[in-house]
Amino acid sequence: MSEIMNATFNNQNTETKSTAPNVLSENGLKNKYGQVWQIEVVLDQDDDNEGRTLKFMFKKPSTASFNRYMKTASKNMTTSTETFVMDNIVDEQKDALKKECESYPGLALNIGQKLLGVIGLGDNINFRKL
């Protein structure tokens, strides 16, 4: 997974890479941010575009970032989730993600759900009466 800092995707049958000026390796990201997760999103094919895969790297969300999300989520879930996602993406990919979110407004919500699950806010909880 070296050089996974590139958000790689196909755009109208041409492969394009969105690269930051200082592209880091996976180890470089871990050294800089601590815990890092790669989230891969597969966009469905439509009439204008063939399916494509986006890969983004995220640092572990801080308690402050999560608290901001919780405070604003009841007012505007979309904006709150997008802010949460943008707070936690590695700096090297922030512009690439922002550009993709402009084209695909639901992308931040999709990524946000997965990122929230990583820190324990998910629906994978089972319980039973004893």
C-alpha positions as CSV (number, residue, x, y, z in Angstrom):
1,M,0.0,0.0,0.0
2,S,2.9,2.4,-0.6
3,E,1.9,5.6,-2.3
4,I,-1.7,5.1,-1.4
5,M,-1.9,8.8,-0.6
6,N,-3.1,9.3,-4.2
7,A,-6.8,9.4,-4.6
8,T,-6.8,7.3,-7.8
9,F,-9.9,7.1,-10.0
10,N,-11.0,6.7,-13.5
11,N,-12.5,9.7,-15.2
12,Q,-14.2,9.1,-18.5
13,N,-12.0,6.2,-19.4
14,T,-8.8,8.1,-18.5
15,E,-6.9,7.4,-15.3
16,T,-6.2,10.5,-13.3
17,K,-4.3,10.8,-10.0
18,S,-4.8,13.6,-7.5
19,T,-1.5,14.0,-5.8
20,A,-0.4,16.3,-3.0
21,P,2.9,18.1,-3.4
22,N,4.3,16.0,-0.5
23,V,3.1,12.4,-1.1
24,L,3.8,10.2,1.9
25,S,4.0,6.5,2.3
26,E,1.8,4.5,4.6
27,N,4.6,4.5,7.2
28,G,5.1,8.2,6.8
29,L,1.4,8.8,7.5
30,K,1.5,6.6,10.6
31,N,4.5,8.6,11.8
32,K,2.8,11.9,11.2
33,Y,-0.8,11.1,12.3
34,G,-0.6,8.0,14.5
35,Q,-3.5,5.7,13.7
36,V,-4.5,5.9,10.1
37,W,-7.3,4.2,8.1
38,Q,-7.9,3.9,4.4
39,I,-11.5,4.2,3.3
40,E,-12.2,3.0,-0.2
41,V,-15.5,4.0,-1.9
42,V,-16.7,2.4,-5.0
43,L,-18.9,4.7,-7.0
44,D,-21.6,3.0,-9.1
45,Q,-21.6,3.1,-12.9
46,D,-24.0,5.4,-14.6
47,D,-24.7,6.5,-18.2
48,D,-22.0,9.1,-18.2
49,N,-19.3,7.4,-16.2
50,E,-18.1,3.9,-15.6
51,G,-17.7,2.8,-12.0
52,R,-14.6,4.1,-10.2
53,T,-12.9,3.6,-6.9
54,L,-11.8,6.4,-4.6
55,K,-9.3,5.8,-1.8
56,F,-8.8,8.2,1.0
57,M,-6.7,8.1,4.2
58,F,-8.1,9.3,7.6
59,K,-6.4,10.0,10.9
60,K,-8.1,8.8,14.1
61,P,-10.9,11.3,15.0
62,S,-10.2,13.3,18.1
63,T,-12.7,13.6,20.9
64,A,-13.1,17.3,20.1
65,S,-13.9,16.5,16.5
66,F,-16.5,14.0,17.5
67,N,-18.0,16.4,20.1
68,R,-18.4,19.1,17.3
69,Y,-20.1,16.5,15.2
70,M,-22.5,15.5,17.9
71,K,-23.3,19.1,18.8
72,T,-24.2,20.1,15.2
73,A,-25.6,16.8,13.8
74,S,-29.2,17.5,15.1
75,K,-29.2,20.9,13.2
76,N,-27.9,19.8,9.9
77,M,-26.7,16.1,9.5
78,T,-25.2,16.7,6.0
79,T,-23.1,19.7,6.9
80,S,-22.1,18.2,10.3
81,T,-20.9,14.9,8.7
82,E,-19.0,16.7,5.9
83,T,-17.2,18.8,8.5
84,F,-16.4,15.7,10.6
85,V,-15.0,14.0,7.5
86,M,-13.0,17.0,6.4
87,D,-11.6,17.4,10.0
88,N,-10.2,13.9,9.9
89,I,-8.9,13.3,6.4
90,V,-5.1,13.6,6.2
91,D,-4.0,17.0,5.1
92,E,-2.4,15.7,1.9
93,Q,-5.8,14.6,0.5
94,K,-8.1,17.3,1.8
95,D,-8.4,19.2,-1.5
96,A,-9.0,16.0,-3.5
97,L,-11.8,14.9,-1.2
98,K,-13.4,18.4,-1.3
99,K,-13.4,18.3,-5.1
100,E,-15.0,14.8,-5.1
101,C,-17.7,15.9,-2.5
102,E,-18.7,18.7,-4.9
103,S,-19.3,16.2,-7.6
104,Y,-20.9,13.6,-5.3
105,P,-22.8,15.2,-2.5
106,G,-23.5,11.9,-0.7
107,L,-19.9,10.9,-0.6
108,A,-19.2,12.6,2.7
109,L,-22.2,11.0,4.4
110,N,-21.0,7.6,3.1
111,I,-17.5,8.1,4.4
112,G,-18.7,9.6,7.6
113,Q,-20.7,6.6,8.5
114,K,-17.7,4.3,8.2
115,L,-15.5,6.8,10.1
116,L,-18.0,7.0,12.9
117,G,-18.1,3.2,13.1
118,V,-14.3,3.1,13.5
119,I,-14.6,5.1,16.7
120,G,-17.4,3.1,18.1
121,L,-20.6,4.8,16.9
122,G,-22.2,2.1,14.8
123,D,-25.1,-0.4,14.7
124,N,-23.0,-3.5,15.1
125,I,-24.1,-4.1,18.7
126,N,-25.9,-7.2,19.9
127,F,-27.7,-7.6,23.2
128,R,-30.1,-10.1,24.8
129,K,-32.1,-10.4,27.9
130,L,-30.6,-12.8,30.4
